[in-house]
Amino acid sequence: MQKKRHILIIASNYYHKIYDNLLKEAIDEISSQNIQYTQETVTGVFEIPSIITFAKNKFDGYIALGCVIRGETTHYDYVCQESARALMQLSLEGLAIGYGILTCENYDQATTRSISNENAIGKGRVAAKACINQIELRRKYTYES
């Protein structure tokens, strides 16, 4: 018998409406699969990889949710690149990570991508599906129970 899966969701609440949308989409997907979850909130996207590192190997999977909107400085580039690099590194270490960090030019783009509609699945739901799929594939290839 397989143990019940448990996912850690780490979400940045810097943009509150985007945070709410991404989180709702992810939780709806996880709940529909009867998977347990724990949710942590951080202020910015840059902090997400460190929280996953703190909780490394305590969960079956991790979902990173947040939004970075381009501004007038290079801060956008550093936050996007370094958070993505850190999450990829954790993924390559064998962690199942759903990447739900929006990198957008403006708030309207972020809002559109954060919710499901007739044309697309919201990125919170996509990140949850990706994480769940990785958990299952890891079990398949590493013979976890």
N, C-alpha and C positions, 0 to 999 in steps of 0.2 A: 504494500500500500504506500502510495506517495504521500509525503507530508504536504500539508496545505501551504501553498505558495504565499509569500509575504514580500511586498514591494515597499520601498521607501520612496516617497515623492518629495523632492526638494524644489520649492517654488519661490521665485523672487517676486516680491509684491511691490516693486518700484512703481509700476503702472498698475494701479488697483483693478481697473476694469479688465485689462488683459489677463492679469493674475487670476481673477475670478473665472473668466471664460476658460482659460487653459486648465485650471484646476478642476472645474466642473466636468469638462470633456474627459479628462484623464480618469477621474473618479467614476464617472458613469461607465466607462469601458471596463475598468478594473472590477467594479461591482457586478457588471453583467457577466463576468467570468468567475464570480464567486471567489475572488482573491482578496486576502487581507492586505491592508495597507496602513502605513504610518506616514504622517505628513509633517514636514518641517518647513518653516518659512524663513527666508533670508531676505535681506534688503536688496542685494544686487546679484546679478548673474555671476560675477567673478567669484563669489563665495561658494557657489554650488559644488564645484569639484572637491573643495576641502571638506565639506560635510559628508560627501560620499566616502572620502578617504577615512574620516573619523568612524564611519559606520561600515567600513569595508568588511565583507564576508559575514555580516550579521543579517543580511536580507538576501532573498533570491534575485532581486533586481532593483534597479534604481531608475527613477524618471526625473529628468532635469527639465524644469519649466521656467520660462522667463522671457523677457523681451529687452532688446537693445535697439534703440532708435538713433539713427545717425544725427549727430549734432554738428556744430561748427568746428570741433577740434578733432584731433586724432584719438581721443579717448575711445570712441566707438571701435576703431580698428583694433586697439589693444585688447579691449574687453572681449570682442568677438573672437579674435584669433586665439588668445590665451585660454579662454574658457573652453573653446572647442578643442584645442590641443590637449588640454588636461583631461577632458572627458574622453577623448579618443585614446589617450594613454591608459586610462582606467579600463576602458573597453578591451584594449589589447592585453591587459593583465588578466582577462577572463571574467570581468564583471558584465552582467547584462544591463545595458544602459539604453533607455529610451531618450532620444534627444529632442526636446520640445522647446528649444530656445529660438525665438523669433529674432531675426536680424533684419530690420526694416528701415526704409527711408523716411517713413512718417507714421503718425499714430493711426491714420485711416487704414493703411496697409496692415498694421499690426492687429487692429480690430477685426478686419476681414479674415485674416489667417487664424485667429484665435477661436473661431466658432464654426461649427459645421453648417453647411447650407446645401442647396440642391446641386451645386457644382463641385464642392470639395468637402473633405473631412477636416474638421478642426485639428490643429496641430497638437493639442493636448491628447486627443483621442489617438492620433497617429503615433505619438510617442509611447502611449500606453500599449498599443498593439505591437509596436516594435520591441518593447521591453519583454512583453509576454512571449512573443515569438522567440526571442533570444534565450529566455529561460528554458523553453521547451527544447530548442536545438542544443543547448548546453547539456541538458539532461540526456538527450539522445546520444550525443557524442562523447560524453564523459561518464555515462552510466550512473548518474546520480539517482538517488531514490527520493 
